[in-house]
Structures are given as structure tokens and as C-alpha cells.
Amino acid sequence: MSFFKTLTLAFALGLGALPALAEPFVKGVVEEITTDPQRLTIAHEAIPNLEMEAMTMVFRVADPAMLDGLAVGQEIEFEADRINGRLTVTALRAPS
């Protein structure tokens, strides 16, 4: 079997698949909360998986329930990713 056929077969069988890595939680401070549409403005530290330096950015939230109980000035830890081309908070928690 040729090298390319073997390589193609290995990927088809999932042998070339890498395990999904969890995005790291980063620290931030809620600067603004918008409920329609559901967005958070967060002053945050660098976000490695997005190759983003520390700054203040507006993020969509993956689940509107994430906004429940949040307050401007609150310290948070969050995960963010690019979903459908948009920066989105995918997980949110109180600082550990």
C-alpha cells in the first residue's frame, strides 16, 4: 500500500485525530452587561487560544443564563472561543 493511501486510511479511521484540548480559563472584570443582544464587555488578561493580548472586548455569550447574577465590576474567570466567526464566552465562573 502506498504511503498516501496508508496516511489517508489512518486519518479516515481517526488515527490522526488529536484529543480536544479544553480552552484555558482567563481572568477578567465585567465592564458592561447588555441583555439584548446578550453580550458582555470584559477587561481581560491575555487569551492564549485566541492569540489575543490583554484588553477590553465585547463578547457574545453562548448561553443567556450566563448573565444571571453578574454585576458590573465583578471579577470573573471565563473561557472564550470563536464560534461562527464571533468571539463568544463559552464558560464562566467565579474566580478560584
HUCOR-V995747 format. One line per field, one symbol per residue. ss: DSSP state (H for helix, E for strand, - for the rest). phi: phi as a letter, one per 20 degrees, with the letter a starting at -180 (. if undefined). psi: psi as a letter, one per 30 degrees, with the letter a starting at -180 (. if undefined). A space follows every 50 residues. Layout:
ss = ???
phi = ???
psi = ???
//
This chain:
ss = --HHHHHHHHHH-------------EEEEEEEEEE--EEEEEEE--EHHH -E--EEEEEEE--HHHH-------EEEEEEEEE--EEEEEEEE---
phi = .fgfffffffffenfefeffdffffcebcfebcdebffbcececfgdgfd ldffadcecfdfcgffffnfcgnfeccbdcbedlndfcfdbbbfge
psi = kleeeeeeeeeefgfgkkkkkkkkklklkkekkkfjljlkkkjllkjefg hklkaklkklkekffffkflkkfkklklklljkhgkkkkflkllk.
//
